Amino acid sequence: MGSFGGLEIAIIVLVVLLLFGAKKIPELARGMGQGINEFRKASNEIKSEIEHGARESEQKKASSEKESEKTPPSADK
């Protein structure tokens, strides 16, 4: 079970041509390309949202630490 050879690829291409026809293949390829673009776009948006949330969390943590440094400890009686 190695990689595909030249003959196997030619057979696959021939079967695809027979099943879908020469006119349909560019439409299928275009649709696949658009699907891949949408997937990349969505994954980039998710990644940027996660990074943005992490930055906000770090900023809130840093600002709360600064506030705790400014507040003097309370004297218990």
ZISULRA-V293385 format. One record per residue. PSI is psi in whole degrees, -180 to 180 (none if undefined). OMEGA is omega in radians with two decimals (none if undefined). BURIAL is I if it has 16 or more other ideal C-beta (glycine too) atoms within 10 Angstrom, else O. Layout:
# ZISULRA-V293385
PSI_OMEGA_BURIAL + PSI_OMEGA_BURIAL
This chain:
# ZISULRA-V293385
70_3.12_O + -156_3.12_O + 168_-3.13_O + 141_3.06_O + -179_-3.13_O + -40_-3.13_O + -42_3.14_O + -42_3.12_O + -42_3.12_O + -41_3.12_O + -42_3.12_O + -44_3.12_O + -42_3.12_O + -43_3.12_O + -42_3.12_O + -43_3.10_O + -42_-3.14_O + -39_-3.10_O + -45_-3.00_O + -23_-3.10_O + 156_-3.06_O + -29_-3.12_O + -29_-3.06_O + -26_-3.07_O + -45_3.10_O + -35_3.10_O + -41_3.11_O + -43_3.13_O + -41_3.12_O + -44_3.12_O + -41_3.09_O + -42_3.12_O + -43_3.11_O + -38_3.10_O + -42_3.11_O + -41_3.11_O + -43_3.12_O + -40_3.12_O + -45_3.12_O + -43_-3.13_O + -45_3.14_O + -41_-3.13_O + -36_3.08_O + -38_3.11_O + -43_3.13_O + -43_3.14_O + -44_-3.13_O + -35_3.09_O + -41_3.12_O + -45_3.13_O + -40_3.12_O + -43_3.10_O + -39_3.12_O + -41_3.12_O + -43_3.12_O + -42_3.14_O + -43_3.11_O + -40_3.14_O + -42_3.12_O + -41_3.13_O + -44_-3.14_O + -41_-3.13_O + -35_3.10_O + -33_3.08_O + -39_3.11_O + -40_3.12_O + -39_-3.14_O + -29_3.09_O + -34_-3.12_O + -32_-3.09_O + 123_3.14_O + 150_3.13_O + 144_-3.11_O + 144_-3.14_O + 120_3.12_O + 136_3.14_O + none_none_O
